[in-house]
Amino acid sequence: MKLFLLAITYIGLLFAGKPVFAQEEFIMPEASLLTRFPFTQLSGGIVIIKARIDNYPDSLNFVFDTGSGGISLDSMTVNYLGMTKTMSDRTIRGIAGIKTVEFAYNHTLKLPGLEVDKLDFHINDYDLLTSVYGLKIDGIIGFSFLRRFIVHIDYDKQVICNSQDLI
Protein backbone atom coordinates (compact mmCIF):
# COMPACT_ATOMS: atom_id res chain seq x y z
CA MET A 1 0.00 0.00 0.00
CA LYS A 2 2.86 2.35 0.83
CA LEU A 3 4.37 1.64 -2.58
CA PHE A 4 1.04 2.44 -4.27
CA LEU A 5 0.73 5.77 -2.39
CA LEU A 6 4.34 6.63 -3.20
CA ALA A 7 3.72 5.98 -6.92
CA ILE A 8 0.53 8.09 -6.90
CA THR A 9 2.36 10.93 -5.11
CA TYR A 10 5.24 10.77 -7.62
CA ILE A 11 2.87 10.84 -10.61
CA GLY A 12 0.91 13.70 -9.02
CA LEU A 13 4.10 15.73 -8.57
CA LEU A 14 5.04 15.17 -12.22
CA PHE A 15 1.80 16.70 -13.44
CA ALA A 16 1.40 19.33 -10.70
CA GLY A 17 4.33 21.53 -11.75
CA LYS A 18 4.13 24.23 -14.35
CA PRO A 19 3.86 22.95 -17.90
CA VAL A 20 7.10 22.45 -19.82
CA PHE A 21 7.16 22.95 -23.55
CA ALA A 22 9.65 21.55 -26.02
CA GLN A 23 11.83 23.93 -28.00
CA GLU A 24 10.22 25.53 -30.98
CA GLU A 25 10.86 23.59 -34.14
CA PHE A 26 13.90 24.95 -35.95
CA ILE A 27 13.13 25.62 -39.57
CA MET A 28 16.25 25.72 -41.70
CA PRO A 29 16.23 28.62 -44.15
CA GLU A 30 16.62 27.76 -47.80
CA ALA A 31 19.96 28.32 -49.44
CA SER A 32 20.10 30.86 -52.23
CA LEU A 33 21.83 30.27 -55.55
CA LEU A 34 24.87 32.51 -55.83
CA THR A 35 26.42 31.49 -59.12
CA ARG A 36 26.83 28.83 -61.73
CA PHE A 37 30.01 28.34 -63.73
CA PRO A 38 31.48 25.74 -66.10
CA PHE A 39 34.27 23.30 -65.42
CA THR A 40 36.45 21.03 -67.51
CA GLN A 41 36.86 17.38 -66.67
CA LEU A 42 40.20 15.73 -67.37
CA SER A 43 40.95 12.03 -67.58
CA GLY A 44 40.45 10.28 -64.27
CA GLY A 45 37.59 12.61 -63.31
CA ILE A 46 39.77 15.60 -62.38
CA VAL A 47 37.65 18.77 -62.27
CA ILE A 48 39.34 21.99 -63.42
CA ILE A 49 37.79 25.41 -62.85
CA LYS A 50 38.97 28.82 -64.00
CA ALA A 51 39.34 31.55 -61.38
CA ARG A 52 41.26 34.74 -60.75
CA ILE A 53 43.06 35.95 -57.65
CA ASP A 54 42.77 39.48 -56.27
CA ASN A 55 43.01 41.99 -59.12
CA TYR A 56 45.29 39.94 -61.37
CA PRO A 57 43.66 39.84 -64.82
CA ASP A 58 44.80 36.33 -65.84
CA SER A 59 42.50 33.40 -65.14
CA LEU A 60 44.15 30.46 -63.43
CA ASN A 61 43.47 26.72 -63.58
CA PHE A 62 42.47 25.17 -60.27
CA VAL A 63 41.84 21.53 -59.49
CA PHE A 64 38.52 21.36 -57.63
CA ASP A 65 39.30 18.72 -55.01
CA THR A 66 36.65 17.84 -52.44
CA GLY A 67 39.20 15.71 -50.59
CA SER A 68 41.72 18.51 -50.09
CA GLY A 69 41.78 20.15 -46.68
CA GLY A 70 42.79 23.60 -47.79
CA ILE A 71 43.36 25.85 -50.74
CA SER A 72 46.72 26.20 -52.41
CA LEU A 73 48.70 27.83 -55.17
CA ASP A 74 51.57 26.60 -57.30
CA SER A 75 54.91 28.12 -56.29
CA MET A 76 55.63 29.25 -59.88
CA THR A 77 52.23 30.98 -60.05
CA VAL A 78 52.94 32.80 -56.78
CA ASN A 79 56.29 33.98 -58.16
CA TYR A 80 54.70 35.01 -61.47
CA LEU A 81 52.02 37.05 -59.70
CA GLY A 82 54.55 38.59 -57.30
CA MET A 83 52.59 37.57 -54.22
CA THR A 84 54.11 37.84 -50.75
CA LYS A 85 55.06 34.48 -49.27
CA THR A 86 55.29 33.91 -45.52
CA MET A 87 56.88 30.85 -43.94
CA SER A 88 54.61 29.23 -41.38
CA ASP A 89 54.96 26.59 -38.71
CA ARG A 90 52.09 24.63 -40.26
CA THR A 91 52.66 21.36 -42.01
CA ILE A 92 50.77 19.57 -44.74
CA ARG A 93 50.62 15.88 -45.43
CA GLY A 94 50.71 14.76 -49.03
CA ILE A 95 51.93 11.99 -51.22
CA ALA A 96 55.53 13.13 -50.67
CA GLY A 97 55.18 13.10 -46.88
CA ILE A 98 54.87 15.90 -44.33
CA LYS A 99 56.46 19.29 -44.92
CA THR A 100 56.34 22.83 -43.55
CA VAL A 101 54.71 25.22 -46.00
CA GLU A 102 54.71 28.86 -46.94
CA PHE A 103 51.45 30.78 -47.17
CA ALA A 104 50.08 33.66 -49.19
CA TYR A 105 47.66 35.22 -46.70
CA ASN A 106 44.39 37.10 -47.10
CA HIS A 107 43.65 36.86 -50.82
CA THR A 108 40.42 36.94 -52.79
CA LEU A 109 39.41 34.15 -55.15
CA LYS A 110 37.23 35.38 -58.01
CA LEU A 111 34.95 32.96 -59.80
CA PRO A 112 32.31 33.95 -62.35
CA GLY A 113 29.65 35.69 -60.25
CA LEU A 114 31.35 35.03 -56.91
CA GLU A 115 34.20 36.52 -54.89
CA VAL A 116 35.52 34.68 -51.84
CA ASP A 117 37.75 36.83 -49.66
CA LYS A 118 40.10 36.24 -46.74
CA LEU A 119 41.57 33.01 -48.08
CA ASP A 120 45.01 31.83 -46.98
CA PHE A 121 46.65 29.82 -49.76
CA HIS A 122 49.39 27.40 -48.88
CA ILE A 123 52.10 27.24 -51.50
CA ASN A 124 53.20 24.01 -53.12
CA ASP A 125 54.98 22.83 -56.27
CA TYR A 126 52.48 21.53 -58.83
CA ASP A 127 54.95 21.03 -61.68
CA LEU A 128 54.30 17.27 -61.56
CA LEU A 129 50.52 17.79 -61.84
CA THR A 130 51.07 20.15 -64.77
CA SER A 131 53.15 17.56 -66.61
CA VAL A 132 50.73 14.69 -65.85
CA TYR A 133 47.61 16.56 -67.01
CA GLY A 134 49.23 18.52 -69.84
CA LEU A 135 47.62 21.70 -68.51
CA LYS A 136 49.17 24.34 -66.25
CA ILE A 137 47.81 23.66 -62.75
CA ASP A 138 47.92 26.90 -60.75
CA GLY A 139 46.33 25.61 -57.56
CA ILE A 140 43.92 23.35 -55.77
CA ILE A 141 40.60 24.43 -54.27
CA GLY A 142 39.47 22.38 -51.29
CA PHE A 143 37.82 22.69 -47.90
CA SER A 144 38.79 26.32 -47.24
CA PHE A 145 36.45 27.20 -50.09
CA LEU A 146 33.90 24.42 -49.72
CA ARG A 147 33.14 25.08 -46.04
CA ARG A 148 31.51 28.39 -46.96
CA PHE A 149 29.06 27.09 -49.55
CA ILE A 150 26.73 24.38 -50.63
CA VAL A 151 28.21 23.11 -53.88
CA HIS A 152 26.45 21.08 -56.54
CA ILE A 153 28.55 19.52 -59.29
CA ASP A 154 26.59 18.56 -62.40
CA TYR A 155 28.89 16.24 -64.35
CA ASP A 156 26.43 15.85 -67.24
CA LYS A 157 26.27 19.59 -67.94
CA GLN A 158 29.80 20.25 -66.59
CA VAL A 159 28.54 23.05 -64.35
CA ILE A 160 29.19 23.86 -60.69
CA CYS A 161 26.44 25.66 -58.78
CA ASN A 162 27.18 27.45 -55.51
CA SER A 163 24.64 28.36 -52.89
CA GLN A 164 25.30 30.11 -49.63
CA ASP A 165 24.13 28.48 -46.47
CA LEU A 166 22.11 31.23 -44.79
CA ILE A 167 22.41 29.94 -41.23
N, C-alpha and C positions, 0 to 999 in steps of 0.2 A: 504494500500500500504506500509505503514511504517512497518507493521508487516511482510509482505512478504519479504521486503528488509532485515529486521533483521534476519529472518529465513535463507535466502540465505547467508548472511554474516556469521552466526553461522556455517552453514554446510560447507562453504568454509574454515573457520578457522580450523574445525575438520580435513579436509583432506589436509590442507596446511602445517601442521607441519611435522617433520621428522617421518618416519614410526616407529611404535612400534610393536615389535614382542613378542609373548607369550614366556613363559619359554620353554626351551627345554623339551621334554617329558622325564620324569624320568623312566628309565628302571630298575626294581628291579632285582638285581643279583639272580641267583638261589642258593638255599641252598645246601650244600654238606653233604652227609651222613657221619656221624662220627662213629657211632657204632650201633650195634644191639645186644640186650641181652634178655634172657628169663625172664619171671616172673611167679609167682605162684598166682593163684586166689583162695582166700578163700571164704567161704560162705558169702553171702551178697555182693559179687563183690569186696571185698577188694583185692587190688593188692600188692603183696609182691615182692620186688627185693632184691637181694644180692649185697652188696657193702662192701668195706673196707674203713678204715679211716687212713690217713697218712701212716705210715709204719708198722702198726699193721697187723700181718699175718692173723688173723681170719676174716672170712667174717661175716657180720652182716645182720640182717633182718630189712628192712625198709618198712614201709607202704608208697606206692606211692600215695599221696593224692593231687589231683589237686585243692582241696578247701582249703588247708592249706596255710597260708600266709608266712610261713617261713620254716626252716629246724631245726630239733631237734633231741636230743639224750635222751635215757633213763638214769635216774640218776644212776642206778646200772651199766650200761654199761660204763658210764663216770668214775665211781669209779674203775671198773675192769680194764679199760685201763690206769688208772692213769693220766687222762687228768687234766689240770689246769682249775678250775672253777673260774669265776669272777662274783660277784654280780653286777647287773646293775640296772638302774632306769627305765628300760623298763618293761612294763606289757604286758601280753597276756590274751586274753579272750577265755575261753573254756567252756566246759559243767559245770565245777565246779565254774565258775565265773571268776573274774579278779584277777590276782596275779602277783607280781614282780618275775622276773626270773633271774637265773644265766645263764651265757653264757660260752661256750668254743670257744674262738676266733681263727680265721685264720687257719682252718684245711682244708685238702684236702680229697675229697670224690673220691674213686676209684671204677669205674664201669668197666666191661669188655670192654676194648678198649677206655676208656675215663677217664680222671682225671679232676676234677673240683676243683680248688684251691680257697683260700681266702673266705671260707665259715665260717660264725659265727653261731654255733649251739646253740639254746637255750635248756636248760636242763629241763626235765620234768619227772614225774614218770609214766611209762607205765606198771606198774605191773598189773593193771586192764585189759589193752588190751592183755597182755600176757595170763592172765587166761581166758579171753573170747575166744580168738582164738586158744588156746592150742599150741602156738608157741611163742618163745621168741621174743618180739618186741623190737628192739634196737633203733628205731628212726622213724621219719616221714620225708619224703622228699616232700617239697611243692614248693612254689613260688620262694624261693631263688635259687633253682635249675632250675625250669622251665623257669624263665625269660631269661635265657641265651641261650635257645635252642628251636628249633621246635621239638616237641615230637609227635610221632605217636604210638598209642597203638593198636596193632592187637590182639583182644581178641580171635579170632579163632585160631591163631597160638601161642598165648601167648608169644608174642615178643614185645619189645619196641624198636623203632628206634629213634635215635637222630640225628638231623641235626643242623648245626650251621648257624644262620642267618648271612649272610656276610655283612650286612649293617653296 
